[in-house]
Amino acid sequence: MHFKINLPNMKKGIIFILFILLTGFKTQKEDAFDTGEWFKFRVHYGLINAGYATLEVQDAVRNNKKVFHVIGKGYTTGMSRFFFKVDDLYESYFDKTTGNPYQFVRKIDEGGYTKNQEGFFNQDTDHVLVKDYENKTEKIFAVPNNIQDIVSTFYYLRNHPNVDKLKVGESISIDMFFDEETTKFKLKFVGREDIDTKFGKIPTMIFRPLVQSGRVFKEKEGLTVWISDDNNKIPIRIKADLAIGSIKADLDGFKGLKNSFTIKVK
């Protein structure tokens, strides 16, 4: 039996898909996470264990103030690495109070498609300076106020004040800067479900990020994310229906949660 992972038009990359999926969460409550939080996700492509992704929150200093520094890593393993090698690093430095980013790092290698970029946000003038170390270029982009990068979006939405108030079918939107352009990222709440995991049965909220169909994803609402229905709002399960198959990610490990993790007793 031969498994060949051939994902056409995967310019954004497998790990971008994962991070996009992860952005389906909570509110601007400031209490959903803190320094020391760490997640590990197991990523599947069909029946294949395709790889892992991790997210870790650390402290750093930017603009003479303490900020959150989130480090996201993604990589393929085993047979998947032979067919489609992924080694990705995403970082974000964002304000502990507003959640707005000061700096992002994107250093990726996805099946030979590489990027090595760093972005610097000026939230006062609404501009982003992007340094492309691979192409030796610097560009300045005008952006909307309160723009987020792809990693800070995840944490910003976990603390957003309206997610717990959403009714089925309602959405929240956010401006996100990624790949040298601003995207209107929309998140739709579709319901609640208790799901079985390696940790036990976990109550979750279900969201669908709305994405452009045709290039990578099977349909506009081809992404689904299940997050814990508690004060942590952590990702539990993620699924992306692609043009050829599907990618699924499950929470595989965690530590440093700020709040109690809700697990139902059978």
C-alpha positions as CSV (number, residue, x, y, z in Angstrom):
1,M,0.0,0.0,0.0
2,H,1.4,3.4,-1.0
3,F,0.4,6.7,0.6
4,K,1.4,9.8,-1.4
5,I,0.6,13.2,0.0
6,N,0.4,15.6,-2.9
7,L,-1.3,18.8,-2.0
8,P,-1.4,21.1,-5.0
9,N,-1.4,24.9,-4.4
10,M,-0.3,24.5,-0.8
11,K,1.5,27.8,-0.9
12,K,0.1,28.7,2.5
13,G,1.3,25.4,3.9
14,I,-0.1,22.6,6.1
15,I,0.9,24.5,9.2
16,F,-0.9,27.6,8.0
17,I,-4.0,25.5,7.8
18,L,-3.5,24.4,11.3
19,F,-3.0,27.9,12.6
20,I,-6.0,29.2,10.6
21,L,-8.1,26.5,12.3
22,L,-6.8,27.4,15.6
23,T,-8.1,30.9,15.4
24,G,-11.6,29.9,16.1
25,F,-11.8,30.8,19.7
26,K,-12.6,33.0,22.7
27,T,-12.7,36.6,23.7
28,Q,-10.7,39.5,24.9
29,K,-11.0,38.6,28.6
30,E,-7.3,38.6,29.4
31,D,-7.8,35.6,31.6
32,A,-7.9,32.7,29.1
33,F,-4.2,32.1,29.1
34,D,-0.9,33.2,30.7
35,T,2.9,32.7,30.4
36,G,3.8,29.1,30.6
37,E,0.9,27.7,28.6
38,W,1.9,25.0,26.1
39,F,-0.1,22.8,23.7
40,K,0.9,19.9,21.4
41,F,-1.3,18.8,18.6
42,R,-1.1,15.6,16.6
43,V,-1.9,16.2,12.9
44,H,-3.4,13.4,10.7
45,Y,-3.8,13.3,7.0
46,G,-6.4,10.6,6.4
47,L,-5.1,7.5,8.3
48,I,-1.6,8.8,8.3
49,N,0.0,10.4,11.4
50,A,1.3,13.4,9.4
51,G,3.1,15.4,12.1
52,Y,2.8,17.6,15.2
53,A,2.4,21.3,16.0
54,T,3.1,23.1,19.3
55,L,2.3,26.5,20.7
56,E,4.0,28.0,23.8
57,V,3.6,31.3,25.6
58,Q,6.7,33.0,27.0
59,D,7.5,36.5,28.3
60,A,9.6,39.0,26.3
61,V,10.2,42.8,26.2
62,R,9.2,45.0,23.3
63,N,9.0,48.8,23.4
64,N,10.3,48.8,26.9
65,K,7.3,46.8,28.2
66,K,6.7,43.1,29.0
67,V,4.8,41.3,26.3
68,F,3.7,37.8,25.4
69,H,6.0,35.9,23.1
70,V,4.3,32.9,21.5
71,I,6.3,30.3,19.6
72,G,4.5,28.0,17.2
73,K,6.3,25.1,15.6
74,G,5.0,22.5,13.0
75,Y,6.7,19.6,11.5
76,T,5.9,16.4,9.6
77,T,7.1,13.0,10.8
78,G,7.7,9.5,9.5
79,M,6.4,8.6,6.1
80,S,4.7,12.0,5.7
81,R,8.1,13.7,6.1
82,F,9.4,11.6,3.2
83,F,6.6,12.7,0.9
84,F,6.0,16.2,2.1
85,K,8.6,17.7,4.5
86,V,7.4,20.5,6.8
87,D,9.6,22.5,9.2
88,D,7.7,25.7,10.2
89,L,8.4,28.3,12.8
90,Y,5.8,31.1,13.6
91,E,6.4,33.6,16.4
92,S,4.4,36.6,17.6
93,Y,5.1,39.3,20.2
94,F,1.9,41.0,21.4
95,D,0.8,43.4,24.1
96,K,-0.4,41.8,27.3
97,T,-3.3,44.3,27.7
98,T,-4.6,45.1,24.2
99,G,-3.5,41.8,22.5
100,N,-2.1,43.9,19.5
101,P,1.1,42.5,18.0
102,Y,4.5,44.3,17.9
103,Q,6.4,41.8,15.8
104,F,6.0,38.5,13.9
105,V,8.4,35.9,12.6
106,R,7.6,33.4,9.8
107,K,10.3,30.9,8.9
108,I,9.0,28.0,7.0
109,D,10.0,25.1,4.8
110,E,7.1,23.2,3.3
111,G,8.0,20.7,0.6
112,G,10.7,23.1,-0.8
113,Y,8.5,26.2,-0.5
114,T,10.4,28.5,1.9
115,K,9.9,31.8,3.5
116,N,12.0,33.7,6.0
117,Q,10.2,36.9,7.1
118,E,9.9,39.2,10.0
119,G,7.2,41.9,10.5
120,F,7.2,45.0,12.7
121,F,3.9,46.6,13.5
122,N,3.4,50.3,14.2
123,Q,-0.1,50.4,15.7
124,D,0.1,54.2,16.0
125,T,0.5,54.8,12.3
126,D,-1.2,51.5,11.2
127,H,1.7,50.2,9.2
128,V,3.6,47.0,9.0
129,L,7.3,46.8,8.0
130,V,8.0,43.4,6.5
131,K,11.6,42.2,6.1
132,D,12.1,39.4,3.7
133,Y,15.5,37.9,4.5
134,E,15.3,35.3,1.7
135,N,14.7,37.9,-1.1
136,K,16.6,40.7,0.7
137,T,13.6,43.1,0.5
138,E,11.8,45.5,2.9
139,K,8.2,46.6,2.3
140,I,5.8,48.8,4.3
141,F,2.1,48.0,4.2
142,A,-0.8,50.2,5.4
143,V,-3.2,48.2,7.6
144,P,-6.4,48.7,9.5
145,N,-6.4,49.7,13.1
146,N,-5.9,46.9,15.6
147,I,-4.6,44.5,13.0
148,Q,-3.5,41.0,14.1
149,D,-0.9,38.6,12.8
150,I,-1.8,34.9,12.3
151,V,-0.6,33.8,15.7
152,S,-1.7,36.7,17.8
153,T,-5.2,36.3,16.2
154,F,-5.5,32.9,18.0
155,Y,-4.8,34.5,21.4
156,Y,-6.8,37.7,20.7
157,L,-9.9,35.7,19.9
158,R,-9.5,33.5,22.9
159,N,-10.0,36.6,25.0
160,H,-12.6,38.4,22.8
161,P,-15.6,39.6,24.8
162,N,-18.4,38.3,22.5
163,V,-17.7,34.7,21.7
164,D,-19.6,33.2,24.7
165,K,-22.6,35.5,23.7
166,L,-22.8,34.3,20.2
167,K,-26.0,32.5,19.0
168,V,-25.8,29.7,16.5
169,G,-25.2,31.1,13.0
170,E,-23.7,34.4,14.3
171,S,-20.1,35.5,13.6
172,I,-17.3,37.7,14.6
173,S,-14.7,39.3,12.3
174,I,-11.2,40.4,12.7
175,D,-8.5,42.0,10.4
176,M,-5.5,39.7,10.0
177,F,-2.2,40.4,8.2
178,F,-0.7,37.4,6.5
179,D,1.4,36.9,3.4
180,E,1.8,40.6,2.8
181,E,-2.0,41.3,2.7
182,T,-4.8,42.1,5.1
183,T,-7.6,39.4,5.3
184,K,-11.0,39.8,6.8
185,F,-11.1,36.7,9.0
186,K,-14.7,35.7,9.9
187,L,-15.6,33.1,12.5
188,K,-19.1,31.5,12.7
189,F,-20.4,29.7,15.8
190,V,-22.3,26.5,14.8
191,G,-23.1,24.9,18.1
192,R,-21.9,22.8,21.0
193,E,-20.9,19.1,21.4
194,D,-19.3,16.8,23.9
195,I,-16.5,14.9,22.2
196,D,-14.4,11.9,23.3
197,T,-10.7,12.5,23.6
198,K,-7.6,10.8,25.1
199,F,-8.3,13.0,28.2
200,G,-11.9,12.0,28.5
201,K,-15.2,13.5,27.3
202,I,-14.9,17.3,26.9
203,P,-17.7,19.8,26.4
204,T,-16.8,22.0,23.3
205,M,-18.0,24.9,21.3
206,I,-17.9,24.4,17.5
207,F,-16.7,27.2,15.1
208,R,-16.2,27.4,11.4
209,P,-13.7,30.0,10.0
210,L,-14.9,31.2,6.6
211,V,-12.1,30.8,4.0
212,Q,-11.8,31.2,0.3
213,S,-12.6,28.0,-1.6
214,G,-11.0,26.5,-4.7
215,R,-7.3,26.8,-4.1
216,V,-6.7,24.5,-1.1
217,F,-9.9,24.1,0.8
218,K,-12.9,22.0,-0.5
219,E,-15.5,24.6,0.3
220,K,-15.9,28.0,1.9
221,E,-16.9,26.4,5.3
222,G,-14.5,23.5,5.0
223,L,-12.8,24.2,8.3
224,T,-14.2,23.2,11.7
225,V,-12.7,23.7,15.1
226,W,-13.9,22.4,18.5
227,I,-12.7,24.4,21.5
228,S,-13.1,23.7,25.2
229,D,-16.3,25.2,26.6
230,D,-14.6,26.6,29.7
231,N,-12.6,29.6,30.6
232,N,-9.5,28.3,28.8
233,K,-11.0,28.1,25.3
234,I,-8.3,25.7,24.1
235,P,-8.4,23.9,20.8
236,I,-9.5,20.3,21.2
237,R,-10.1,19.1,17.7
238,I,-9.6,20.6,14.3
239,K,-10.7,19.4,10.8
240,A,-10.0,20.8,7.4
241,D,-11.8,19.3,4.3
242,L,-9.3,19.8,1.4
243,A,-9.8,19.4,-2.3
244,I,-8.0,16.0,-1.9
245,G,-8.8,14.4,1.5
246,S,-8.8,16.0,4.9
247,I,-6.5,17.1,7.7
248,K,-7.4,16.5,11.3
249,A,-5.6,17.7,14.4
250,D,-6.2,16.5,18.0
251,L,-4.9,18.0,21.2
252,D,-2.2,15.6,22.3
253,G,-0.7,17.3,25.3
254,F,-0.9,20.5,27.4
255,K,0.5,22.2,30.5
256,G,0.4,25.6,32.2
257,L,-3.4,26.2,31.7
258,K,-4.5,29.3,33.6
259,N,-8.0,27.9,34.4
260,S,-9.5,24.5,35.3
261,F,-9.9,22.1,32.4
262,T,-13.4,20.8,32.2
263,I,-13.8,17.0,31.6
264,K,-17.1,15.2,32.0
265,V,-17.2,12.1,34.2
266,K,-19.0,9.3,32.4
